[in-house]
Structures are given as structure tokens and as C-alpha cells.
Amino acid sequence: MVSVDIHPQNPPQFLDLRLFDLAPNAVHSRHTVDIFGRAHSRISFHDSSAQLIMTSALQLEFLDLRHFSAQHLRPLLDEESALWSQRLHWDYRSSASLVLQYIESHLLSGYAALDQGRVCGYIFCVYETNKAVIGDVFASRLGVDESAAVAVELQLIDRLLETLQHSPDLTRVEAQLLLHPHGLHREPFERAGFQLYPRLFMELELNPPEPSDSTPAVRPDEFEGPGGGHYRRWKNSDFELSPRLITASYAGHIDSEINDQYLSPGGAQRFLHNVVRFPGCGIFEEQASWVLAAPYDERLFGLLLCSRVSAVVGHVTQVCILPEFQRRGVGEKLLHLCAASLQANGCNAVTLTVTERNTSAVSLYRHLSYHVQYRFDAMLWEKRWH
Ligand SMILES: CC(C)(COP(=O)(O)OP(=O)(O)OC[C@H]1O[C@@H](n2cnc3c(N)ncnc32)[C@H](O)[C@@H]1OP(=O)(O)O)[C@@H](O)C(=O)NCCC(=O)NCCS
């Protein structure tokens, strides 16, 4: 599982929200272009609250997101939430309100696209030391066809990448655009020297429990496991034990290329904080999160974390097993326990994301009848490559 951004994968509470200047004088400049990025011109003005007046329906303006308050972005985020629900069956509203809170505090770096004074698109990023994580890009589909909306998104991406790549302190930029299908936004990222990693969004449908079955689906709630360990539900004290497990499981792994939080205990702890303690989108579901713990809970051999992303859908935000415990049925058991717990709590589906090149994980999920709903992209740029 790779984590970024403000969705279940990585809300920004632990991320650095310091105010990078987006571009020289960005707060005081507008960029005016047509919808496909032609005929650039730049108009400088000094009053950032000045009325936005445009001359043509095809013209767009791009402004620093920090000009705006929640009310300007709310209609766009409502529209985006509907798309999350339609495409991924996720209730994006809690994430959307978190994004709006950050916008209202003028803390979120990024750009808004304006069409005749109306915000029709936005992109934002958050910072973690010398890294920027692009959290989201979205343009309104209302009254325009898909290609016009995508054209706006491409321009927003271009602008943000240009800014980030010219920020002297930044050495790394990560992005995962879960809402958007594979390849849709590849062009500006590839042009800017990013590597792309196709990822899969997979889903398993859960049958409702038999009406006659009144016993809870997961009983007892401790089971013997390999290495003298025991399977049990997640408890708070596992928080301290998990970073070591995550860094060991992901050593040399493709997912720690995409998300460098997996490389160090501090990074893994930030990941855990975002997933377990912070309700970005999806509420951590303790009842459906399981571990394989060593005798006396001295350490963890494996873990699975799950969040609720809608009233009836659970999402596996992390599953990892120590290398010496892999291929011993632990991953399969944890996924079974999670699915049974969700089913007992009224869910009709469980979802997860996986990097396509992570063939062992993909085999496991296919083996358990998860099917691919969707392909999307993770993107990575590092200054040292250039
Ligand atoms: C992916 C991972 C969770 C799998 O857990 P695991 O405990 O090793 O998997 P299991 O032993 O339960 O495997 C069950 C089945 O999945 C499939 N499978 C698992 N690993 C496989 C592999 N390396 N190659 C092919 N199939 C594999 C097989 O069908 C296997 O059944 P079999 O062993 O009877 O053939 C584990 O390898 C891991 O932690 N990897 C590092 C972190 C990671 O990639 N997490 C997932 C991120 S989305």
C-alpha cells in the first residue's frame, strides 16, 4: 500500500504546511491562457481581492489557491465528491471538508483555475521536509466535455510542477491521482521528468451475513499463528511496534520507491499517524484491523490496517508481513479476518490499492477474488536524477 495526500492514504496533519511561495510574486500575478494552454500572457496586479473579469469563455486564469476561501471552492468539491462516490464508491465528503478547512485558513499551496471568475479547477500540494506531495487535481465537468476538463487539469499540473521544480529546497515530488484513470495526466508529468507507476484499485464484494446467523462472524478473536505468534485485533500499543515492521517489510520494495515514508521508522510513524489517528477520509476501523503478534506482544510479524471509506465500504490502507513470515498464509489470513469483520459490521465491499509491479501482492488479491476496478497512476520526481 502506498500512501500520499489527503485521502485515506495520507491526510496532511503531519505534513508541513509552511507557506512556500508558489512562484515569484505568485500571490500578485495572474496567468491568462486559453483552455488548451495557448497564447500565454501575464497580467500583474496588486489587489489580490480584485474582481476577476475575463474576456472570453475560453479563457482561464490561474491564481494562487491562497487567494480563496472555502465558499469559492465548495461547489467544485461537492462535484468532486460525487465523482469519488461514482468511480470508487468512497464517501469523499469528510476529505472535502478537510480540504476546505485548510483552504479557509489559507494554508494550502496550489492553484485555482478560474473561468469568468468562477473557480472551475484546483490543484494542491502539502510539504514534508524537502518533499512535496501533490494531493489532488480536479476540474469541473459541468457543462463541458471530459476533454476540456482534463485540459484544465493538465494546465494546473504544469503550473504546479513548474513551481515545485523551481523551489530550491525541494528534492522530491510525489503524486498519486487516485480519482483519475491511468495515463490521463501522464504528459505533463513525463515532460517534467517524472517516473510513472501504474497502480490498481481492487475490490472484493462481501455478501451480507446469513439472517439466521446471529453469532458474530469472527469468533474467537484470537487465533494461533506461525512462529508461536497469535492473530488478534489491532490495539493502541501496536502503534509503537508497527514502524519497525513496515520498514522491514518494505526494504528494497517498489512501494518504498514511490513513498519514501516506508524507508525510515520516522516516516513509517507519520504514515501510521495519518492512517490511524487522523480522519482524513475514511475513519480508522479498529474492529477490522488485525495483526500477527509475537508471543507476549514483543513485536509484530504482520499487520493489516483498515478504514471505513463509506457507510458500507472498508478500505485496506496497509497490509505487510515480515519477509521471514511471507508465503506462510499470513497475508491471506489477515485479509480474511478483515473481510469477515467488515461483513459483520454491515459492509458490502472492501477495497485496496496496489502497485501493478508488486506481483506477489497482486497474486494474493486475485487469489482471494479481488478484481481490478480501476487503474491509476503514482508519479515520482527526484532532483538527484537530473
Ligand atoms: C504481499 C504480502 C502481504 C503477501 O503476504 P503473504 O503472507 O506472503 O501471502 P500468503 O502467504 O498469505 O499468500 C497467499 C497466496 O497469495 C499468493 N501469493 C502470495 N505471495 C506470492 C508471491 N510472492 N508470488 C506469487 N503468489 C503469491 C499465492 O497464491 C499464495 O498462496 P500459496 O502460497 O498457497 O501459493 C507480503 O508479501 C508482503 O508483506 N509484502 C511486502 C509489503 C507489500 O507488498 N504489501 C502489499 C502492498 S499493496
The ligand as an ORCA input file, in Angstrom:
! r2SCAN-3c Opt
* xyz 0 1
  C       2.106     -9.119     -0.294
  C       2.157     -9.797      1.051
  C       1.258     -9.036      2.018
  C       1.625    -11.227      0.892
  O       1.522    -11.810      2.175
  P       1.943    -13.339      2.418
  O       1.665    -13.653      3.838
  O       3.326    -13.549      1.955
  O       0.946    -14.109      1.461
  P       0.300    -15.537      1.706
  O       1.334    -16.496      2.183
  O      -0.911    -15.392      2.540
  O      -0.100    -15.917      0.206
  C      -1.347    -16.431     -0.120
  C      -1.418    -16.618     -1.610
  O      -1.162    -15.404     -2.291
  C      -0.365    -15.651     -3.469
  N       0.995    -15.134     -3.262
  C       1.489    -14.558     -2.155
  N       2.769    -14.195     -2.351
  C       3.089    -14.563     -3.599
  C       4.258    -14.475     -4.389
  N       5.387    -13.928     -3.921
  N       4.225    -14.951     -5.652
  C       3.110    -15.499     -6.144
  N       1.968    -15.623     -5.439
  C       1.955    -15.164     -4.194
  C      -0.290    -17.160     -3.601
  O      -1.432    -17.559     -4.314
  C      -0.374    -17.573     -2.152
  O      -0.839    -18.876     -1.977
  P       0.238    -20.095     -1.997
  O       1.385    -19.683     -1.112
  O      -0.566    -21.250     -1.459
  O       0.635    -20.231     -3.423
  C       3.610     -9.887      1.582
  O       4.391    -10.454      0.569
  C       4.205     -8.552      1.967
  O       4.081     -8.120      3.108
  N       4.910     -7.906      1.024
  C       5.577     -6.620      1.335
  C       4.570     -5.500      1.549
  C       3.521     -5.474      0.469
  O       3.788     -5.586     -0.725
  N       2.255     -5.241      0.880
  C       1.146     -5.111     -0.009
  C       1.062     -3.710     -0.509
  S      -0.375     -3.469     -1.526
*
